[in-house]
Amino acid sequence: MRSISIELKIVVSIIVFTIFIVSLERYQISENIIAQFVASKKSKHTLLKETISPIIGLNLSLGLRSANKEYLDQIMKQNADLSSIKVLDPSGKTLYSSSKVSEQILTKDPNDMNFFNKNILDPVTAENLGSVQLYFFDHEYQQVVEKNKETTVKMFLLTFVLLLIFVAFVKREFRHLKKLSRSVLSYDPKENNFNLKHSPRTDEVGIIHNAIVSMVEKINSHAKLLDDINISLEQKIKERTQQLEDANSKLKDLAITDELTQVANRRHFTTHMKEIWELAKRKNAVVSVIMCDIDHFKDVNDTYGHTMGDEVLKRIAKIMKDSLLRSTDFVARFGGEEFVIILYDTKTDQAKILCERIQSSLGKVHGFELNGKKTGPVTLSFGISSMIPDIDNSSDDAVRTADIALYQAKNNDRNCIEIYLENRAQPRIG
């Protein structure tokens, strides 16, 4: 039997090896492209899910269902690849539904790229308000897969043509091709160890040589491009994550801040009071509560209008806030024209000094001016209650007794400071 020549063996080996390398590399590139596309879509869809769920939660918490509908309708218009949005309450009842296609064709794809579900939580209480379901079209994914198939076929056709040319001239250029074969056989895409440069030859062998070099360069270029895409996607994810964190921080601030006066609101006061009370109970420290009320505030609104009334509230809130000296001192708007101050580890006399400091600062302001109108001097009445937390009292008792003292100040011609003394005979703390 006639033996197979070394040249034929080398030709066959190179053909098989080249097809294997191209197939493997193409497979890896194809998988990476699809994986990157799927990851990008998932990231985009996840970002959309994570972006809208806090806003839906806030709207549901505030009872703004019409605002939710307008917001979600706008989301549907702005996202062409979004096919359906459905918002469900905890019992599964549909609160909002919008779809660009029939619900019978809304199915999950194997990559879990077109369906996302997210629980909706109250931004303040973390209570489960329901869930939001998002379906997305997979048209772009199908296009990428189809384009990938076409590119693979073209690459294999190109490879096959190059191999035919290579075989036709292999005998004449055996020595040159032997060197080229060794380089190709030793090539590792991960190490990028292909050391041949472009050949100056213009004949067929030179063309094949340069084609292989160019192919390797493209493979390496694609690998670098994929790495750059990965880095870019990671950076975008970090930026979007930071944006979400900033938005969540702003939402949190809005939930605990009085919109008009920019001091803490009633809800924040209730939470903070309980925390301070528990801390003082462990440390056996005094907690002083000051209830403050603007005197004759109704007259300000009736005489100068509610816009002036709002301006007075804002200016007085700032005076109170600026009068606090310690980071633990806390002021909140209790309601209407009434404010409350919590002073941790502060005795009655020290609380009274703070009230006098606020009165002094307010006394230097001879009326408030807005749009050419000016009020007369505005005064405050204060009620102080100081307690050491124990099993016989509570934070509600501190607020209640401070309110009683404020009521006494109101009855004593206002613009004064009253200290709560139980039965008017209880010794003051401090």
C-alpha positions, 0 to 999 in steps of 0.5 A: 500500500502506498504511504501518504506523503508528509506534504499531504499529511501536513496539508490535511493536518493544517486543514483540520487544525485550521478548521478546528481553530476557526470553529473554536474561536468562532464558537467562543466569539459567537457565545461571547457576543450572545452572552454580552448581548444577553448580559447587556439586555438583562442589565438594561432591563434590570436597571429599568426594573430597579429604577421604576419600582421605588417610584411605583412604591412611593406613588402607591405609598402616597396613594397617587395611582393616577401619577403611577398610571401617567408614569408607567404610560410614559415608560411604555412610550419611551422603551420600544423593546418593552412589550408589557407592564403589569402592577399587582397588589399583594393579593395578586389583583391587577392595579395597572396593566399595559401591553403592546401585544396579546397576553397569550404570547407573553412567555419567558425565553430560555435566557430569562431576558424578556421577563422581570419581576420585582417586589414593590416595597414602601420606601419608608416602612418597607411594607410589601405593596405588591409587585411589578412584572415587565415583559420585553420583546426579543426581536433584537436577540433574534436578529443578533442570533441570525446575524451571528449565524450568517457571519459564521457561515461567511467565516467558514466559506472564507476559511475554506477558500483560503485553504483551497488556495493554500493547498494549490501552492503548498508543494512549491512553498513547502518550506515557507508553509512549514514555518507558517504551519508551526506558527499556526499550530502553536498559536494560542488565542489566550496568550496571543503568541502568534509571532509572524508578521505580514509578508512582503510577498505578493504571490499566493503564498504571501496572500495566504500568509497575510490572510492568516496573520490578519485573521489572527489580528482580527481574532485578537482585536475582537477579543480586546473589543470584547474586553473593552465592552465588558469594562464599559458595561461594568462602568455603566452599571457602577454609574447607574448603581450610583445614580440609583443610590443617589435617587434613593437617598433623595427619596429617603430625605424627602420622606423624613423632611418637612417640605416647607420648613426643611426641618424634620417632619412629624414622622421622623420626629416620632421615630427619632423620639423613640430612639433617643428615649431608648438610648436615655433609658440605657444611659439613665440620662435626662431627655428634655422635650420643648413644644413651641407654638407661634403666637397669633399665627392665625392673625398673620395668615388672615392679615397678610395671607398664607404665603406670608404665613409660609414665609414666617414658618420657614424663617422661624424654623431656620432660627430654631435650627441655627440655635441648636448647638449640639449634633444630638439636638433635634427640631421638627415641625409637629404640625401647623405652626407648632414645632418640637425640640428633643434634647438628649442628656439635657436638664430643664435649666439648659432647655430653658436657656435654649428657649431664651436663645431662640426668643432672643434671636427672634426678638432681633427680627422686627417682623418678616417681609415678603413682596412688599408686605411686612408683619409686626413682631412675631413671638413664640410660646414654649412648654418644657418637660424633662424626664429620665426614662424608666418603666413608669413613663414613656416618650409619649408622656414626655410629649404630652407633658410638654404640650401641657406646659405649652398650653399653660404658656398660651394661657399666660399671655403667650411669648413665655416659657413654661416648665411642666411640674406635675401638680405644680409641685414636682421638683424640676430636674436640674 
